[in-house]
Amino acid sequence: DAKTTQPPSMDCAEGRAANLPCNHSTISGNEYVYWYRQIHSQGPQYIIHGLKNNETNEMASLIITEDRKSSTLILPHATLRDTAVYYCIVVSNTGNQFYFGTGTSLTVIP
Amino acid sequence: GAVVSQHPSRVICKSGTSVKIECRSLDFQATTMFWYRQFPKQSLMLMATSNEGSKATYEQGVEKDKFLINHASLTLSTLTVTSAHPEDSSFYICSANPGQGRDGYTFGSGTRLTVV
C-alpha cells in the first residue's frame, strides 16, 4: 500500500519555482523517497530520489526533513512542459515494489 | 540511460480474445520486472512482480489465471490478458530496476488496451 500523501493538485506560474510537498510519516530507516512524474498517456519518468540528505540533479531538488517524515520536490524554474502528475513514493532498499499514491497534478500556467 | 521498451503501444481486441504485451530491457538485464495497470484519472496499481525463471508474484485481488506473466529471459517479460473483456480496457505499464549506479527504476511507455 502507498505510504505517502500528497495534495491532489497545484498550480504554478511559468518561470517560478514549483514546490511539491509529500508526507511520509511512517517511513522507516531503510526506505528511500523517490519522485516520478507522469505526463498524460506516458510511462512515469524518474526525477530524483534520496534517503536522508538533500539531493539535487539537473531536473530538480529534493529536500527531506530531518525526521524524514516529509519531503519537498522543487522544480526551480517551472516550464509548461512540467505540467504532469507528480508521484512521491517510498520504497525499501531491499524491496523493489513501487506502490503509487494518488500524486499531485501540477499545472504550470503561462 | 536505462531503457525499457513496451510493445505494442496500443491494441484493440475483441471481447473473449487474448492479448500479449511485451516488456524488454534494452541495455540491461532484469531478473525482476513489474507490471502495473492504470485506469483513466487514477494512479498506477501494481499488479504483479515478474521473476526470471520462476513464477510471478501477484498482488492481492489480481487474477493470476487471467493475467499470465512469463519472464523467460533476463531482458523480456510478457503479460497476456486472457479472455479479455471491456472492463480489462486500461493502460498497462511495466518497469524494471537497472541496478546500482543508475538512477531509479525505469518504466516503459505503456500499452493502451481497448477491448471491444
Interface residues (C-beta under 8 A of the other chain):
Chain A: A2 Y34 Y36 Q38 S41 Q42 G43 P44 Q45 Y46 I48 H49 N57 Y87 N96 Q97 F98 Y99 F100 G101 T102 G103
Chain B: V4 Q6 T32 F34 Y36 S43 L44 M45 L46 T49 F91 I93 S95 N97 D103 G104 Y105 T106 F107 G108 S109 G110 R112
